[in-house]
Amino acid sequence: MKKKTVYVCSECGYETVKWLGKCPACGQWGTLEEMTLRDEKQPLASLQPKGAARPVSVQDIDLNSDKRISTGIGELDRVLGGGLVVGSLALVAGEPGIGKSTLLLQACKNLAAGQTVLYVTGEESLAQIKMRAARIGAICPNLMILPETDLENIFAAADKLEPQTLIIDSIQTVYSNTSQSMPGSVSQVRESTLRLMQYAKQREVSTFLVGHVNKDGGIAGPKVLEHMVDTVLYFEGEKYAAYRMLRAAKNRFGSTNEIGMFEMDQAGLQQVENPSAALIAGRPRDSTGSCIVCTLEGARPLLAEVQALVAKTGYGAARRMAAGIDYNRAVLMLAILEKRAGLILSNYDSYINVVGGLRIDEPAADLAAAVAVASSYLEQPVNHETALFGEIGLSGEIRAVSGAQQRLREVYRLGFRRCILPAAGSRDLEAPPDMELIPVQDVRQAMKAAFSGGREVEKSQ
């Protein structure tokens, strides 16, 4: 068998016959890894389909509505798009200790009630898995644990058990004897994932892969790994914080950017049925620098508390920090407040934080961040029954955002009776009879409406 050695970039997939310190395609340093290729005329037998495929008319394809099964965890089912699709391949990634293995083991507890589940562990011993399973109550006869990293042995065990669900924890520890690379390398991860994908599709086995993350927070390994799987789930949040967020970054069987919320306790991960109430619980009353924003995560509206602290700087240059929102977006809001609202913030340190560990990426949180900063700077609390949402443009104008009607319903459900929102499109909204809608056109109008005193914001000298 003829072999050829090439070097493949783990970031962009660029291929070259010689090693280079810097990838010519993406410009990253130290990303080229050695990979051994076989003669293309002798493909692996294990990768070949059992029979030749034939073209089928799209109108003759049968869609079975019963191809989804519930994991028994409502928040996980929501992120998956309504349940686990038979024959799908899902990748779960997150920081070490965030709860990936705990979540999947809890799902195994429910799935094993009516089917055989094979849990393959490459990082933990059988005793470690047994202790975690006992802690979360996942001791059941149909849950089979296999401590193995050899892919051929995993397939052999799966052929004997014929499980309906297969979990690989983690994909970076699995290796195939058909590849000469080390476990966790680009070629091993890519080949192992490819063979697992083909196994899942051919045998209709729902498969979960646990993936490591790199120092930048992305999934470790080649980028093609995310393209090969059907669903990519990110487990977010601080491992020492109470709340964890499960976010769908890719889903071929449902909507993307859905979010599920969990709380870690002694019995494992517990679902947070009302995440909005949990995120704003303990909010101080009549405190400056605090306001409520209604954000939209996929199809789910969420209320979150945005806090800001503005203090006179003791350094030559003012410090800016942001947690839960994009740093560059936060700096942009500070510049707009100084230019368009007259708040002289260049001599003040500014800190912005989203309470609860939630990260908000959509621009609808612009208005809340700006009003929270202004509240702390002017020492004026935001009206306690007021919620806000809206995007701010560079001219200080408040722009419309999507899902305004959904946001209003969530704001009303949580007991808020005033809502500051963009004036554009507000006439088409249906508000409850006892709820006051305050449409605003620019950031100065929004600040006037938000503060308890309701007085005009005077331009700072």
Number of C-alpha atoms within 10 A of each C-alpha: 7 9 10 10 13 16 21 23 26 22 19 17 18 15 19 16 12 11 16 15 11 14 22 13 12 13 12 15 12 13 23 25 17 22 20 13 14 15 11 10 8 9 10 11 8 12 13 11 11 9 6 6 7 5 5 8 6 7 6 7 8 7 7 7 6 8 12 18 14 17 21 15 16 16 23 27 17 20 26 29 20 18 21 23 21 19 22 21 26 25 25 24 25 22 21 11 11 20 20 20 20 20 19 19 22 21 17 28 21 17 20 22 13 9 15 19 27 25 24 22 23 18 15 12 13 12 9 10 18 13 13 18 20 12 14 18 14 19 16 14 11 17 22 16 16 19 16 22 22 16 18 16 13 18 15 11 15 18 11 8 13 17 22 21 25 24 25 25 26 22 27 26 22 25 25 20 10 13 16 14 18 17 19 19 19 28 26 25 24 20 17 20 23 16 17 24 21 17 20 21 16 12 14 17 23 24 27 25 23 21 26 21 16 12 8 7 13 15 21 21 24 20 17 16 19 17 11 16 22 17 24 26 25 23 21 21 19 16 14 10 12 14 24 26 20 24 23 26 16 22 19 13 16 16 17 21 19 24 24 24 23 21 15 18 11 8 13 19 21 18 18 17 13 11 19 20 15 16 19 20 13 8 14 11 12 15 17 23 27 32 32 28 28 25 27 24 17 14 13 17 20 21 22 28 23 26 24 25 20 23 15 14 15 11 10 7 11 15 17 16 17 17 18 16 22 16 14 11 16 22 14 16 22 22 18 21 21 16 15 17 21 16 21 16 22 15 16 19 18 24 18 24 21 22 18 20 19 21 17 17 14 15 18 25 24 22 26 31 30 25 30 28 29 29 25 21 21 16 14 21 22 29 20 20 16 23 26 28 27 29 20 25 16 13 11 18 21 27 21 19 18 10 13 22 14 17 23 26 14 18 26 17 12 13 11 17 19 22 26 23 27 27 18 14 13 17 9 9 12 12 15 12 7 9 15 14 21 18 19 22 17 20 24 21 18 24 25 18 22 29 24 15 12 13 11 12 16 12 11 11 6
